């Protein structure tokens, strides 16, 4: 199983500043809450969902949210293929990874 949150990466990204790390994680949490509903909504156009997945993947990579980044990247690739069925199949795993990662914050 992949790491949920690579704290060493996060601390490198935030120059070992705990306050900055907390602030960045709070921004990431807010972004997850804004992006996830659209990303997993099969009624939204695939390209729009892929763009949301791409944004979430980048955010997750920035804070070290490894599993979220991996799943968002896989969903993005599936939606750009286009393979909405694969993306929809991965959506519950992404939602769970986001929940578990945010619980660590």
N, CA, C and O atoms as a Tinker XYZ file with bonds, in Angstrom:
   420  protein
     1  N      0.843000   -1.188000    0.000000    73     2
     2  CA     0.000000    0.000000    0.000000    64     1     3
     3  C      0.884000    1.246000    0.000000    63     2     4     5
     4  O      1.906000    1.304000    0.685000    81     3
     5  N      0.470000    2.229000   -0.777000    73     3     6
     6  CA     1.240000    3.463000   -0.880000    64     5     7
     7  C      1.099000    4.317000    0.380000    63     6     8     9
     8  O      0.136000    4.205000    1.138000    81     7
     9  N      2.073000    5.150000    0.562000    73     7    10
    10  CA     2.066000    6.105000    1.660000    64     9    11
    11  C      0.928000    7.104000    1.462000    63    10    12    13
    12  O      0.670000    7.547000    0.343000    81    11
    13  N      0.268000    7.447000    2.529000    73    11    14
    14  CA    -0.768000    8.475000    2.439000    64    13    15
    15  C     -0.153000    9.867000    2.395000    63    14    16    17
    16  O     -0.487000   10.674000    1.528000    81    15
    17  N      0.749000   10.145000    3.335000    73    15    18
    18  CA     1.331000   11.480000    3.424000    64    17    19
    19  C      2.820000   11.359000    3.730000    63    18    20    21
    20  O      3.216000   10.893000    4.799000    81    19
    21  N      3.624000   11.782000    2.785000    73    19    22
    22  CA     5.078000   11.757000    2.931000    64    21    23
    23  C      5.489000   13.039000    3.666000    63    22    24    25
    24  O      5.715000   14.083000    3.054000    81    23
    25  N      5.578000   12.929000    4.970000    73    23    26
    26  CA     5.868000   14.116000    5.791000    64    25    27
    27  C      7.270000   14.670000    5.529000    63    26    28    29
    28  O      7.481000   15.879000    5.630000    81    27
    29  N      8.220000   13.811000    5.197000    73    27    30
    30  CA     9.575000   14.297000    4.877000    64    29    31
    31  C      9.524000   15.186000    3.642000    63    30    32    33
    32  O     10.174000   16.230000    3.595000    81    31
    33  N      8.749000   14.770000    2.639000    73    31    34
    34  CA     8.592000   15.589000    1.430000    64    33    35
    35  C      7.926000   16.919000    1.784000    63    34    36    37
    36  O      8.372000   17.981000    1.350000    81    35
    37  N      6.866000   16.848000    2.566000    73    35    38
    38  CA     6.158000   18.060000    2.977000    64    37    39
    39  C      7.103000   19.026000    3.688000    63    38    40    41
    40  O      7.079000   20.228000    3.424000    81    39
    41  N      7.918000   18.511000    4.573000    73    39    42
    42  CA     8.819000   19.390000    5.322000    64    41    43
    43  C      9.894000   19.990000    4.402000    63    42    44    45
    44  O     10.308000   21.134000    4.592000    81    43
    45  N     10.341000   19.219000    3.413000    73    43    46
    46  CA    11.289000   19.794000    2.436000    64    45    47
    47  C     10.618000   20.916000    1.653000    63    46    48    49
    48  O     11.217000   21.964000    1.413000    81    47
    49  N      9.377000   20.688000    1.261000    73    47    50
    50  CA     8.644000   21.681000    0.474000    64    49    51
    51  C      8.369000   22.955000    1.277000    63    50    52    53
    52  O      8.253000   24.040000    0.707000    81    51
    53  N      8.267000   22.821000    2.586000    73    51    54
    54  CA     7.931000   23.970000    3.434000    64    53    55
    55  C      9.126000   24.424000    4.272000    63    54    56    57
    56  O      8.961000   25.122000    5.273000    81    55
    57  N     10.327000   24.024000    3.855000    73    55    58
    58  CA    11.574000   24.473000    4.490000    64    57    59
    59  C     11.604000   24.188000    5.993000    63    58    60    61
    60  O     12.101000   24.997000    6.777000    81    59
    61  N     11.065000   23.029000    6.384000    73    59    62
    62  CA    11.023000   22.598000    7.784000    64    61    63
    63  C     10.290000   23.580000    8.692000    63    62    64    65
    64  O     10.563000   23.656000    9.890000    81    63
    65  N      9.369000   24.322000    8.116000    73    63    66
    66  CA     8.576000   25.301000    8.870000    64    65    67
    67  C      7.214000   24.667000    9.185000    63    66    68    69
    68  O      6.369000   24.529000    8.301000    81    67
    69  N      7.012000   24.285000   10.446000    73    67    70
    70  CA     5.773000   23.609000   10.844000    64    69    71
    71  C      4.532000   24.453000   10.569000    63    70    72    73
    72  O      3.504000   23.929000   10.141000    81    71
    73  N      4.626000   25.753000   10.814000    73    71    74
    74  CA     3.471000   26.630000   10.566000    64    73    75
    75  C      3.124000   26.656000    9.080000    63    74    76    77
    76  O      1.955000   26.577000    8.705000    81    75
    77  N      4.138000   26.767000    8.251000    73    75    78
    78  CA     3.907000   26.771000    6.811000    64    77    79
    79  C      3.344000   25.427000    6.356000    63    78    80    81
    80  O      2.453000   25.383000    5.508000    81    79
    81  N      3.853000   24.347000    6.907000    73    79    82
    82  CA     3.340000   23.015000    6.563000    64    81    83
    83  C      1.857000   22.912000    6.911000    63    82    84    85
    84  O      1.071000   22.396000    6.116000    81    83
    85  N      1.472000   23.392000    8.076000    73    83    86
    86  CA     0.053000   23.358000    8.475000    64    85    87
    87  C     -0.791000   24.204000    7.524000    63    86    88    89
    88  O     -1.895000   23.811000    7.144000    81    87
    89  N     -0.266000   25.358000    7.147000    73    87    90
    90  CA    -1.001000   26.243000    6.235000    64    89    91
    91  C     -1.178000   25.584000    4.861000    63    90    92    93
    92  O     -2.263000   25.634000    4.282000    81    91
    93  N     -0.125000   24.979000    4.354000    73    91    94
    94  CA    -0.186000   24.308000    3.054000    64    93    95
    95  C     -1.151000   23.124000    3.110000    63    94    96    97
    96  O     -1.915000   22.905000    2.170000    81    95
    97  N     -1.122000   22.372000    4.188000    73    95    98
    98  CA    -2.048000   21.249000    4.324000    64    97    99
    99  C     -3.496000   21.724000    4.413000    63    98   100   101
   100  O     -4.396000   21.072000    3.882000    81    99
   101  N     -3.726000   22.846000    5.075000    73    99   102
   102  CA    -5.082000   23.394000    5.143000    64   101   103
   103  C     -5.561000   23.807000    3.754000    63   102   104   105
   104  O     -6.723000   23.588000    3.410000    81   103
   105  N     -4.689000   24.393000    2.967000    73   103   106
   106  CA    -5.040000   24.754000    1.592000    64   105   107
   107  C     -5.340000   23.505000    0.769000    63   106   108   109
   108  O     -6.290000   23.482000   -0.014000    81   107
   109  N     -4.526000   22.469000    0.951000    73   107   110
   110  CA    -4.743000   21.208000    0.253000    64   109   111
   111  C     -6.098000   20.609000    0.641000    63   110   112   113
   112  O     -6.841000   20.139000   -0.221000    81   111
   113  N     -6.412000   20.627000    1.922000    73   111   114
   114  CA    -7.694000   20.087000    2.391000    64   113   115
   115  C     -8.854000   20.827000    1.735000    63   114   116   117
   116  O     -9.815000   20.206000    1.282000    81   115
   117  N     -8.765000   22.145000    1.685000    73   115   118
   118  CA    -9.815000   22.933000    1.049000    64   117   119
   119  C     -9.945000   22.618000   -0.429000    63   118   120   121
   120  O    -11.050000   22.546000   -0.966000    81   119
   121  N     -8.820000   22.433000   -1.072000    73   119   122
   122  CA    -8.840000   22.106000   -2.488000    64   121   123
   123  C     -9.476000   20.730000   -2.715000    63   122   124   125
   124  O    -10.245000   20.545000   -3.658000    81   123
   125  N     -9.155000   19.786000   -1.859000    73   123   126
   126  CA    -9.780000   18.458000   -1.960000    64   125   127
   127  C    -11.295000   18.574000   -1.860000    63   126   128   129
   128  O    -12.026000   17.967000   -2.642000    81   127
   129  N    -11.752000   19.346000   -0.908000    73   127   130
   130  CA   -13.191000   19.502000   -0.696000    64   129   131
   131  C    -13.869000   20.168000   -1.885000    63   130   132   133
   132  O    -15.019000   19.860000   -2.196000    81   131
   133  N    -13.163000   21.082000   -2.553000    73   131   134
   134  CA   -13.736000   21.763000   -3.720000    64   133   135
   135  C    -13.686000   20.903000   -4.985000    63   134   136   137
   136  O    -14.628000   20.914000   -5.778000    81   135
   137  N    -12.596000   20.162000   -5.177000    73   135   138
   138  CA   -12.392000   19.446000   -6.433000    64   137   139
   139  C    -13.039000   18.068000   -6.488000    63   138   140   141
   140  O    -13.544000   17.662000   -7.535000    81   139
   141  N    -13.029000   17.356000   -5.383000    73   139   142
   142  CA   -13.468000   15.958000   -5.396000    64   141   143
   143  C    -14.906000   15.764000   -5.889000    63   142   144   145
   144  O    -15.149000   14.848000   -6.675000    81   143
   145  N    -15.868000   16.589000   -5.460000    73   143   146
   146  CA   -17.238000   16.347000   -5.932000    64   145   147
   147  C    -17.365000   16.372000   -7.463000    63   146   148   149
   148  O    -18.033000   15.508000   -8.031000    81   147
   149  N    -16.754000   17.319000   -8.121000    73   147   150
   150  CA   -16.819000   17.380000   -9.577000    64   149   151
   151  C    -16.027000   16.277000  -10.241000    63   150   152   153
   152  O    -16.438000   15.720000  -11.258000    81   151
   153  N    -14.894000   15.970000   -9.656000    73   151   154
   154  CA   -14.011000   14.956000  -10.218000    64   153   155
   155  C    -14.689000   13.591000  -10.283000    63   154   156   157
   156  O    -14.470000   12.838000  -11.233000    81   155
   157  N    -15.497000   13.268000   -9.301000    73   155   158
   158  CA   -16.156000   11.954000   -9.256000    64   157   159
   159  C    -17.583000   11.982000   -9.823000    63   158   160   161
   160  O    -18.288000   10.975000   -9.767000    81   159
   161  N    -18.005000   13.116000  -10.362000    73   159   162
   162  CA   -19.362000   13.263000  -10.889000    64   161   163
   163  C    -19.419000   12.798000  -12.343000    63   162   164   165
   164  O    -18.910000   13.489000  -13.226000    81   163
   165  N    -20.031000   11.637000  -12.611000    73   163   166
   166  CA   -20.072000   11.137000  -13.987000    64   165   167
   167  C    -20.896000   12.013000  -14.928000    63   166   168   169
   168  O    -20.797000   11.864000  -16.146000    81   167
   169  N    -21.705000   12.919000  -14.390000    73   167   170
   170  CA   -22.494000   13.805000  -15.233000    64   169   171
   171  C    -21.654000   14.953000  -15.801000    63   170   172   173
   172  O    -22.050000   15.585000  -16.781000    81   171
   173  N    -20.506000   15.221000  -15.193000    73   171   174
   174  CA   -19.612000   16.282000  -15.669000    64   173   175
   175  C    -18.833000   15.766000  -16.880000    63   174   176   177
   176  O    -18.485000   14.587000  -16.945000    81   175
   177  N    -18.566000   16.639000  -17.819000    73   175   178
   178  CA   -17.838000   16.259000  -19.036000    64   177   179
   179  C    -16.479000   15.651000  -18.685000    63   178   180   181
   180  O    -15.805000   16.129000  -17.773000    81   179
   181  N    -16.076000   14.608000  -19.399000    73   179   182
   182  CA   -14.793000   13.950000  -19.095000    64   181   183
   183  C    -13.594000   14.895000  -19.093000    63   182   184   185
   184  O    -12.723000   14.780000  -18.232000    81   183
   185  N    -13.537000   15.829000  -20.045000    73   183   186
   186  CA   -12.381000   16.743000  -20.069000    64   185   187
   187  C    -12.367000   17.645000  -18.841000    63   186   188   189
   188  O    -11.296000   17.971000  -18.329000    81   187
   189  N    -13.530000   18.050000  -18.367000    73   187   190
   190  CA   -13.599000   18.888000  -17.165000    64   189   191
   191  C    -13.168000   18.078000  -15.941000    63   190   192   193
   192  O    -12.443000   18.576000  -15.079000    81   191
   193  N    -13.622000   16.831000  -15.877000    73   191   194
   194  CA   -13.208000   15.963000  -14.767000    64   193   195
   195  C    -11.706000   15.706000  -14.816000    63   194   196   197
   196  O    -11.042000   15.690000  -13.780000    81   195
   197  N    -11.170000   15.506000  -16.019000    73   195   198
   198  CA    -9.727000   15.271000  -16.172000    64   197   199
   199  C     -8.937000   16.485000  -15.696000    63   198   200   201
   200  O     -7.896000   16.338000  -15.054000    81   199
   201  N     -9.427000   17.679000  -16.008000    73   199   202
   202  CA    -8.750000   18.899000  -15.544000    64   201   203
   203  C     -8.762000   18.987000  -14.020000    63   202   204   205
   204  O     -7.763000   19.375000  -13.415000    81   203
   205  N     -9.888000   18.628000  -13.395000    73   203   206
   206  CA    -9.969000   18.625000  -11.935000    64   205   207
   207  C     -8.996000   17.599000  -11.353000    63   206   208   209
   208  O     -8.322000   17.866000  -10.358000    81   207
   209  N     -8.929000   16.424000  -11.984000    73   207   210
   210  CA    -8.012000   15.380000  -11.519000    64   209   211
   211  C     -6.564000   15.849000  -11.641000    63   210   212   213
   212  O     -5.743000   15.590000  -10.761000    81   211
   213  N     -6.260000   16.536000  -12.731000    73   211   214
   214  CA    -4.902000   17.052000  -12.938000    64   213   215
   215  C     -4.538000   18.063000  -11.841000    63   214   216   217
   216  O     -3.434000   18.022000  -11.296000    81   215
   217  N     -5.449000   18.948000  -11.528000    73   215   218
   218  CA    -5.214000   19.948000  -10.484000    64   217   219
   219  C     -5.000000   19.277000   -9.133000    63   218   220   221
   220  O     -4.080000   19.631000   -8.395000    81   219
   221  N     -5.851000   18.306000   -8.813000    73   219   222
   222  CA    -5.714000   17.601000   -7.538000    64   221   223
   223  C     -4.400000   16.832000   -7.480000    63   222   224   225
   224  O     -3.734000   16.812000   -6.445000    81   223
   225  N     -4.030000   16.202000   -8.584000    73   223   226
   226  CA    -2.763000   15.457000   -8.636000    64   225   227
   227  C     -1.589000   16.387000   -8.331000    63   226   228   229
   228  O     -0.721000   16.043000   -7.530000    81   227
   229  N     -1.555000   17.547000   -8.955000    73   227   230
   230  CA    -0.473000   18.497000   -8.711000    64   229   231
   231  C     -0.419000   18.965000   -7.274000    63   230   232   233
   232  O      0.654000   19.060000   -6.679000    81   231
   233  N     -1.571000   19.253000   -6.726000    73   231   234
   234  CA    -1.650000   19.672000   -5.325000    64   233   235
   235  C     -1.153000   18.586000   -4.397000    63   234   236   237
   236  O     -0.384000   18.838000   -3.468000    81   235
   237  N     -1.606000   17.373000   -4.665000    73   235   238
   238  CA    -1.223000   16.240000   -3.822000    64   237   239
   239  C      0.283000   15.988000   -3.901000    63   238   240   241
   240  O      0.922000   15.710000   -2.886000    81   239
   241  N      0.844000   16.083000   -5.094000    73   239   242
   242  CA     2.290000   15.900000   -5.235000    64   241   243
   243  C      3.048000   16.960000   -4.442000    63   242   244   245
   244  O      4.094000   16.676000   -3.858000    81   243
   245  N      2.522000   18.171000   -4.423000    73   243   246
   246  CA     3.179000   19.259000   -3.709000    64   245   247
   247  C      3.272000   19.046000   -2.212000    63   246   248   249
   248  O      4.249000   19.451000   -1.581000    81   247
   249  N      2.252000   18.406000   -1.637000    73   247   250
   250  CA     2.258000   18.203000   -0.183000    64   249   251
   251  C      2.719000   16.810000    0.219000    63   250   252   253
   252  O      2.880000   16.524000    1.405000    81   251
   253  N      2.931000   15.946000   -0.762000    73   251   254
   254  CA     3.365000   14.586000   -0.437000    64   253   255
   255  C      2.228000   13.616000   -0.182000    63   254   256   257
   256  O      2.422000   12.586000    0.464000    81   255
   257  N      1.037000   13.939000   -0.685000    73   255   258
   258  CA    -0.112000   13.036000   -0.548000    64   257   259
   259  C     -0.033000   12.008000   -1.682000    63   258   260   261
   260  O     -0.701000   12.138000   -2.708000    81   259
   261  N      0.782000   11.007000   -1.475000    73   259   262
   262  CA     1.192000   10.075000   -2.520000    64   261   263
   263  C      0.033000    9.283000   -3.119000    63   262   264   265
   264  O     -0.101000    9.215000   -4.341000    81   263
   265  N     -0.791000    8.694000   -2.287000    73   263   266
   266  CA    -1.890000    7.870000   -2.809000    64   265   267
   267  C     -2.916000    8.725000   -3.553000    63   266   268   269
   268  O     -3.420000    8.323000   -4.602000    81   267
   269  N     -3.222000    9.893000   -3.014000    73   267   270
   270  CA    -4.161000   10.792000   -3.692000    64   269   271
   271  C     -3.596000   11.175000   -5.062000    63   270   272   273
   272  O     -4.317000   11.150000   -6.059000    81   271
   273  N     -2.320000   11.524000   -5.113000    73   271   274
   274  CA    -1.697000   11.910000   -6.382000    64   273   275
   275  C     -1.749000   10.768000   -7.391000    63   274   276   277
   276  O     -2.061000   10.984000   -8.562000    81   275
   277  N     -1.444000    9.557000   -6.940000    73   275   278
   278  CA    -1.446000    8.405000   -7.837000    64   277   279
   279  C     -2.843000    8.155000   -8.403000    63   278   280   281
   280  O     -3.005000    7.991000   -9.612000    81   279
   281  N     -3.835000    8.127000   -7.543000    73   279   282
   282  CA    -5.192000    7.845000   -7.997000    64   281   283
   283  C     -5.733000    8.968000   -8.873000    63   282   284   285
   284  O     -6.390000    8.701000   -9.879000    81   283
   285  N     -5.470000   10.212000   -8.509000    73   283   286
   286  CA    -5.921000   11.333000   -9.337000    64   285   287
   287  C     -5.260000   11.255000  -10.714000    63   286   288   289
   288  O     -5.906000   11.520000  -11.727000    81   287
   289  N     -3.980000   10.894000  -10.754000    73   287   290
   290  CA    -3.283000   10.750000  -12.032000    64   289   291
   291  C     -3.859000    9.634000  -12.881000    63   290   292   293
   292  O     -3.987000    9.772000  -14.098000    81   291
   293  N     -4.205000    8.530000  -12.241000    73   291   294
   294  CA    -4.799000    7.411000  -12.973000    64   293   295
   295  C     -6.188000    7.771000  -13.505000    63   294   296   297
   296  O     -6.560000    7.375000  -14.610000    81   295
   297  N     -6.942000    8.519000  -12.713000    73   295   298
   298  CA    -8.265000    8.966000  -13.163000    64   297   299
   299  C     -8.111000    9.963000  -14.310000    63   298   300   301
   300  O     -8.843000    9.893000  -15.297000    81   299
   301  N     -7.177000   10.873000  -14.186000    73   299   302
   302  CA    -6.937000   11.836000  -15.267000    64   301   303
   303  C     -6.606000   11.107000  -16.568000    63   302   304   305
   304  O     -7.176000   11.412000  -17.615000    81   303
   305  N     -5.694000   10.155000  -16.502000    73   303   306
   306  CA    -5.295000    9.410000  -17.704000    64   305   307
   307  C     -6.488000    8.664000  -18.304000    63   306   308   309
   308  O     -6.671000    8.649000  -19.521000    81   307
   309  N     -7.288000    8.051000  -17.451000    73   307   310
   310  CA    -8.460000    7.315000  -17.944000    64   309   311
   311  C     -9.450000    8.254000  -18.627000    63   310   312   313
   312  O     -9.998000    7.920000  -19.677000    81   311
   313  N     -9.678000    9.415000  -18.042000    73   311   314
   314  CA   -10.635000   10.350000  -18.624000    64   313   315
   315  C    -10.131000   10.944000  -19.929000    63   314   316   317
   316  O    -10.926000   11.264000  -20.813000    81   315
   317  N     -8.834000   11.094000  -20.059000    73   315   318
   318  CA    -8.274000   11.638000  -21.298000    64   317   319
   319  C     -8.193000   10.562000  -22.385000    63   318   320   321
   320  O     -7.980000   10.892000  -23.551000    81   319
   321  N     -8.360000    9.274000  -22.028000    73   319   322
   322  CA    -8.209000    8.165000  -22.980000    64   321   323
   323  C     -9.262000    8.127000  -24.107000    63   322   324   325
   324  O     -8.828000    7.822000  -25.218000    81   323
   325  N    -10.508000    8.375000  -23.997000    73   323   326
   326  CA   -11.344000    8.465000  -22.809000    64   325   327
   327  C    -11.844000    7.078000  -22.372000    63   326   328   329
   328  O    -12.263000    6.253000  -23.184000    81   327
   329  N    -11.782000    6.873000  -21.100000    73   327   330
   330  CA   -12.233000    5.622000  -20.492000    64   329   331
   331  C    -12.921000    5.964000  -19.175000    63   330   332   333
   332  O    -12.384000    5.739000  -18.091000    81   331
   333  N    -14.117000    6.510000  -19.304000    73   331   334
   334  CA   -14.860000    6.961000  -18.123000    64   333   335
   335  C    -15.168000    5.808000  -17.179000    63   334   336   337
   336  O    -15.250000    6.011000  -15.967000    81   335
   337  N    -15.338000    4.613000  -17.706000    73   335   338
   338  CA   -15.661000    3.469000  -16.842000    64   337   339
   339  C    -14.518000    3.196000  -15.869000    63   338   340   341
   340  O    -14.757000    2.938000  -14.690000    81   339
   341  N    -13.288000    3.250000  -16.352000    73   339   342
   342  CA   -12.137000    3.051000  -15.458000    64   341   343
   343  C    -12.060000    4.180000  -14.446000    63   342   344   345
   344  O    -11.834000    3.941000  -13.260000    81   343
   345  N    -12.247000    5.409000  -14.910000    73   343   346
   346  CA   -12.219000    6.563000  -14.001000    64   345   347
   347  C    -13.283000    6.420000  -12.919000    63   346   348   349
   348  O    -13.014000    6.648000  -11.740000    81   347
   349  N    -14.487000    6.043000  -13.326000    73   347   350
   350  CA   -15.569000    5.886000  -12.354000    64   349   351
   351  C    -15.268000    4.754000  -11.379000    63   350   352   353
   352  O    -15.633000    4.830000  -10.205000    81   351
   353  N    -14.606000    3.713000  -11.857000    73   351   354
   354  CA   -14.226000    2.609000  -10.982000    64   353   355
   355  C    -13.188000    2.996000   -9.947000    63   354   356   357
   356  O    -13.161000    2.439000   -8.849000    81   355
   357  N    -12.322000    3.963000  -10.295000    73   355   358
   358  CA   -11.281000    4.418000   -9.370000    64   357   359
   359  C    -11.780000    5.501000   -8.407000    63   358   360   361
   360  O    -11.149000    5.761000   -7.383000    81   359
   361  N    -12.896000    6.122000   -8.731000    73   359   362
   362  CA   -13.400000    7.243000   -7.926000    64   361   363
   363  C    -13.591000    6.903000   -6.448000    63   362   364   365
   364  O    -13.188000    7.699000   -5.601000    81   363
   365  N    -14.190000    5.753000   -6.094000    73   363   366
   366  CA   -14.335000    5.450000   -4.665000    64   365   367
   367  C    -12.990000    5.325000   -3.947000    63   366   368   369
   368  O    -12.861000    5.744000   -2.797000    81   367
   369  N    -11.994000    4.752000   -4.616000    73   367   370
   370  CA   -10.667000    4.631000   -3.997000    64   369   371
   371  C    -10.054000    6.001000   -3.775000    63   370   372   373
   372  O     -9.406000    6.236000   -2.755000    81   371
   373  N    -10.255000    6.915000   -4.731000    73   371   374
   374  CA    -9.739000    8.275000   -4.558000    64   373   375
   375  C    -10.446000    8.967000   -3.398000    63   374   376   377
   376  O     -9.801000    9.609000   -2.569000    81   375
   377  N    -11.752000    8.840000   -3.338000    73   375   378
   378  CA   -12.502000    9.469000   -2.241000    64   377   379
   379  C    -12.016000    8.938000   -0.894000    63   378   380   381
   380  O    -11.870000    9.702000    0.060000    81   379
   381  N    -11.769000    7.642000   -0.817000    73   379   382
   382  CA   -11.272000    7.045000    0.433000    64   381   383
   383  C     -9.858000    7.537000    0.753000    63   382   384   385
   384  O     -9.553000    7.836000    1.908000    81   383
   385  N     -9.004000    7.621000   -0.255000    73   383   386
   386  CA    -7.635000    8.108000   -0.036000    64   385   387
   387  C     -7.654000    9.550000    0.445000    63   386   388   389
   388  O     -6.872000    9.925000    1.319000    81   387
   389  N     -8.544000   10.361000   -0.120000    73   387   390
   390  CA    -8.664000   11.757000    0.328000    64   389   391
   391  C     -9.124000   11.775000    1.780000    63   390   392   393
   392  O     -8.551000   12.500000    2.593000    81   391
   393  N    -10.142000   10.997000    2.124000    73   391   394
   394  CA   -10.639000   10.960000    3.512000    64   393   395
   395  C     -9.526000   10.543000    4.474000    63   394   396   397
   396  O     -9.319000   11.179000    5.507000    81   395
   397  N     -8.816000    9.479000    4.127000    73   395   398
   398  CA    -7.764000    8.986000    5.007000    64   397   399
   399  C     -6.612000    9.985000    5.141000    63   398   400   401
   400  O     -6.054000   10.161000    6.224000    81   399
   401  N     -6.269000   10.628000    4.039000    73   399   402
   402  CA    -5.179000   11.618000    4.076000    64   401   403
   403  C     -5.593000   12.824000    4.899000    63   402   404   405
   404  O     -4.816000   13.307000    5.724000    81   403
   405  N     -6.803000   13.316000    4.687000    73   403   406
   406  CA    -7.256000   14.479000    5.448000    64   405   407
   407  C     -7.387000   14.166000    6.934000    63   406   408   409
   408  O     -7.251000   15.060000    7.770000    81   407
   409  N     -7.648000   12.910000    7.266000    73   407   410
   410  CA    -7.720000   12.522000    8.675000    64   409   411
   411  C     -6.351000   12.647000    9.350000    63   410   412   413
   412  O     -6.272000   12.837000   10.564000    81   411
   413  N     -5.281000   12.541000    8.571000    73   411   414
   414  CA    -3.930000   12.694000    9.123000    64   413   415
   415  C     -3.539000   14.150000    9.368000    63   414   416   417
   416  O     -2.621000   14.453000   10.130000    81   415
   417  N     -4.259000   15.024000    8.702000    73   415   418
   418  CA    -3.950000   16.460000    8.805000    64   417   419
   419  C     -4.590000   16.957000   10.044000    63   418   420
   420  O     -4.480000   18.140000   10.364000    81   419
